[in-house]
Amino acid sequence: DKLKMEWLGKFQESLANLSNDISIPSTIYIAVDKDVADFFCRIIETEQFNQYSLTESKFKVIFLSAEIFHNMATFDGNVIRDTFLIIDSIYICRFLTKTP
């Protein structure tokens, strides 16, 4: 419970800092390891953060798992599909490589 409250405080601080400069949408995309995804999603979905967002509703949380990126990355053989590496690869391919 202490860890939850500490993380929640830091998340609220981040939202407050961001909301000074930009409007925060009501959908939050979260990239965390699968074994802790429910923990973070539950915290974000159950707390009231509407003072930071454009809407009065609670945040909708979308967990970015490897399955979401199924058609966006190609894999060889039987490899472990790491979400963080997939996100990095997609970013590099789309924004950092030159196309003819």
Secondary structure, 3 states (H helix, E strand, C coil): CHHHHHHHHHHHHHHHHHHCCCCECCEEEECCCHHHHHHHHHHHHHCCCHHHECCCCCCEEEECCHHHHCCCCCCCCCCCCCHHHHHHHHHHHHHHCCCC
